[in-house]
C-alpha cells in the first residue's frame, strides 16, 4: 500500500483524520485549523503530542508511549480504523506523524499528498467546526519501524549508509542556523532534502536531519521506493551533539 494518497483518492469516511499542521520554531497552527480543516479532522500538536520534550534525545525525540497513547486515543484513533494525516503541504509534519503511528504499531496510516492546500485547491469541502471525537482504543506497541539511537547511527555510518538530508552547507559545517554545533556524523553521506535518495540496494540504510522531522519525510519516500527497512535516527543531529564526546566531521562527502 502506498503510504501517500492523492486528494481524489482520499477516503475520509470511516477514517480517522488528523490535522498536524506545524511550522518549525513558529506558533501553533491551531488557529489555521479553526479557520478551516478537512471534515471530521482532529488537530494534534506535533511538538507536544507526537514528540517528547527536547533533551538528550534531540529537539523532537520519541514520545513516551503512555503519553502518545493518551494523545492518540483522545484524538479518536482506533487500532482497526485507517488513519489519514495531513499538514500544510510540505509533508514534513505529516510524514513524522505517519512514521510515529507506524512505529507505534498502527497498521494503516496514509499521508495526504499536498496537504490542506491541495484539498482546498481541488474544491473539496472544508469545516470550521471543532471535532470532538469518540475516544479511541489504539494501543501503542513501539518498535514496528526501525529506529536508530546514537550508537546505531554511528555503526550504520561505518558499515552501511547513513544519509544526512540537511542542506550541504549544514552538512559541511559551514553554516548552522539552528543547532549550537556545526558539522555531521562521521561517515554519513549528504543527500539534501528534495533530492531522490538512491536505493543503495544490498546495504543497510538510515536517515537523519536536524531533529528527525525532515528525515521522517525521507523515510516515507524510501518506503514508497520499496525500502521499508530504512531506519530513522530520531534524535538526529540535535541529539548527536548533546554528548560532547561524540565526534563531529566537517567538509564534503568523501
C-alpha positions, 0 to 999 in steps of 0.5 A: 500500500502506498503510504501517500494518497492523492486528494481524489483518492482520499477516503475520509469516511470511516477514517480517522483524520488528523490535522498536524499542521506545524511550522518549525520554531513558529506558533501553533497552527491551531488557529489555521485549523479553526479557520478551516480543516478537512471534515471530521479532522482532529488537530494534534500538536506535533511538538507536544503530542507526537514528540517528547520534550527536547533533551538528550534525545534531540529537539523532537525525540520519541514520545513516551508511549503512555503519553502518545497513547493518551494523545492518540486515543483522545484524538479518536484513533482506533487500532482497526480504523485507517488513519489519514494525516495531513499538514500544510503541504510540505509533508514534513509534519505529516510524514513524522506523524505517519512514521510515529503511528507506524512505529507505534504499531498502527497498521494503516496510516496514509499521508495526504499528498499536498496537504490542506492546500491541495484539498482546498485547491481541488474544491473539496469541502472544508469545516470550521467546526471543532471535532470532538471525537469518540475516544479511541482504543489504539494501543501503542506497541513501539518498535514496528519501524526501525529506529536508530539511537546514537550508537546505531547511527554511528555503526550504520555510518561505518558499515552501511549508509547513513544519509544526512538530508540537511542542506550541504552547507549544514552538512559541511559545517559551514553554516548552522542556523539552528543547532549550537554545533556545526558539522555531521556524523562521521561517515554519513553521506549528504543527500539534501532534502528534495533530492531522490535518495538512491536505493543503495540496494544490498546495504543497510540504510538510515536517515537523519536531519536536524531533529528527525522531522525532515528525515521522517519525510525521507523515510516515507519516500524510501518506503514508497521506493520499496525500502521499508527497512530504512531506519530513522535516527530520531534524535538526529543531529540535535541529539548527536551533539548533546554528548560532547564526546561524540565526534563531529566531521566537517567538509564534503562527502568523501 
